[in-house]
Amino acid sequence: MESITFELNTIIDKHLSSLRSISDDEYNSKPSPAKWSKKEILGHLIDSAQNNIRRFIIAQYEYRPKITYNQDKWVALSNYQGYDLNNLIQLWYFMNKHICEILRSMPPAMAERESETEELHTIKWLAKDYIKHLLHHLHQVLNLEPVPYP
């Protein structure tokens, strides 16, 4: 888990200043009424962090917990579009720092414990997948080369 933690920590530290440099107007702009704004995408990443924190913790003491969520409802009900931008960026940053601490302090054997999303996966697999998902959406927000994510 050490390399996963290092990679996540590097990603969040690398992109923090870029996230702060985007204008409010760009964050708030919605490509269409049915599409998320960059602010809502960042909020979605916070929701993803929250749900993965639950998986990483609960799978260490429960047998194969099932933890899913409705991403559209979470984004809408959290009202990320109306959220203070500086607070939103800070929340994203600290939620990810928290994940780094959880993964860093996890006993190695726990990485093989399983949690169910739509399928059963180890904590280690979920942590790697979390990074892929994070990069996919960060690249959308920052207008970087697209990172495919299933």
C-alpha positions in Angstrom: 0.0 0.0 0.0 3.0 2.2 0.4 3.4 2.9 -3.3 -0.4 3.6 -3.7 -0.2 6.0 -0.8 2.8 7.7 -2.3 1.1 8.0 -5.7 -2.1 9.5 -4.3 -0.2 11.9 -2.1 1.9 13.1 -5.1 -1.2 13.6 -7.3 -3.1 15.7 -4.8 -0.1 17.8 -4.0 0.8 18.3 -7.7 -2.7 19.4 -8.7 -3.7 21.6 -5.7 -2.3 24.8 -7.1 -3.8 24.1 -10.6 -7.3 23.6 -9.0 -6.9 26.9 -7.2 -6.0 28.7 -10.4 -9.3 28.0 -12.2 -11.7 31.0 -12.3 -15.1 30.8 -10.5 -16.8 31.3 -13.9 -15.0 28.3 -15.3 -15.8 26.2 -12.3 -19.5 27.1 -12.4 -20.1 26.7 -16.1 -22.3 23.8 -17.0 -21.8 22.3 -20.5 -25.5 21.5 -20.5 -28.3 21.3 -17.8 -27.8 17.5 -17.6 -23.9 17.7 -17.3 -21.9 18.5 -14.2 -19.9 21.7 -13.9 -16.3 21.5 -12.9 -17.4 22.4 -9.4 -19.8 19.4 -9.3 -17.1 17.1 -10.7 -14.8 18.2 -7.9 -17.7 17.5 -5.5 -18.2 14.1 -7.0 -14.5 13.4 -6.2 -15.2 14.4 -2.6 -18.2 11.9 -2.6 -16.0 9.2 -4.1 -13.4 9.9 -1.4 -16.0 9.7 1.4 -17.4 6.4 0.1 -13.9 4.9 -0.4 -12.9 6.0 3.1 -15.9 4.0 4.3 -14.8 1.0 2.2 -11.2 1.2 3.4 -12.2 1.4 7.1 -15.3 -0.9 7.2 -13.7 -3.7 5.2 -11.0 -3.9 7.9 -13.6 -5.0 10.6 -16.6 -6.3 8.7 -16.8 -9.3 6.3 -17.2 -8.1 2.7 -19.3 -5.0 3.4 -21.4 -3.7 0.4 -20.9 0.0 0.0 -22.5 1.7 -3.0 -23.9 5.2 -3.6 -26.0 7.1 -6.2 -23.5 9.6 -7.5 -26.0 11.9 -9.2 -28.1 12.2 -6.1 -25.0 12.8 -3.9 -23.8 15.6 -6.2 -27.3 17.2 -6.3 -28.1 16.9 -2.6 -24.7 18.2 -1.6 -25.3 21.3 -3.6 -21.8 21.5 -4.8 -22.8 24.1 -7.4 -23.6 26.5 -4.6 -20.6 25.6 -2.4 -17.9 28.1 -1.6 -15.1 27.2 -4.1 -12.2 27.6 -1.6 -13.9 25.4 0.9 -14.6 22.8 -1.8 -11.0 22.7 -2.9 -9.8 22.4 0.7 -12.3 19.7 1.4 -11.1 17.7 -1.6 -7.5 18.1 -0.5 -8.0 17.1 3.1 -10.3 14.1 2.2 -7.6 12.8 0.0 -4.9 13.4 2.7 -7.1 11.5 5.0 -7.2 8.6 2.6 -3.4 8.7 2.5 -3.3 8.4 6.3 -5.7 5.5 6.3 -3.8 3.6 3.7 -0.4 4.4 5.3 -1.4 3.1 8.7 -3.2 0.0 7.4 -1.6 -3.3 8.4 -0.4 -5.0 5.2 -2.7 -8.0 5.6 -5.7 -5.7 5.6 -5.1 -4.7 1.9 -6.4 -8.1 0.9 -9.7 -7.7 2.8 -12.7 -7.3 0.5 -15.5 -4.9 0.0 -18.4 -5.0 -2.5 -19.3 -2.2 -4.7 -21.1 -3.7 -7.7 -18.5 -6.4 -7.6 -16.2 -7.8 -4.9 -12.7 -6.3 -4.7 -9.8 -6.1 -2.3 -9.0 -2.9 -0.5 -5.8 -2.7 -2.5 -7.7 -3.0 -5.8 -10.2 -0.4 -4.7 -7.3 2.0 -3.8 -5.7 1.6 -7.2 -9.1 2.1 -8.9 -9.7 5.2 -6.8 -6.5 6.7 -8.2 -7.6 5.9 -11.8 -11.0 7.5 -11.1 -9.4 10.5 -9.5 -7.1 11.1 -12.4 -9.9 10.7 -14.9 -11.9 13.5 -13.3 -9.0 15.7 -12.4 -8.0 15.7 -16.0 -11.5 16.8 -16.9 -11.5 19.7 -14.4 -8.0 20.8 -15.4 -8.4 20.4 -19.2 -5.5 17.9 -19.4 -5.1 15.0 -21.7 -8.1 12.6 -21.1 -7.5 9.6 -18.8 -9.8 6.8 -19.8 -11.8 5.3 -16.9 -14.3 2.4 -17.5 
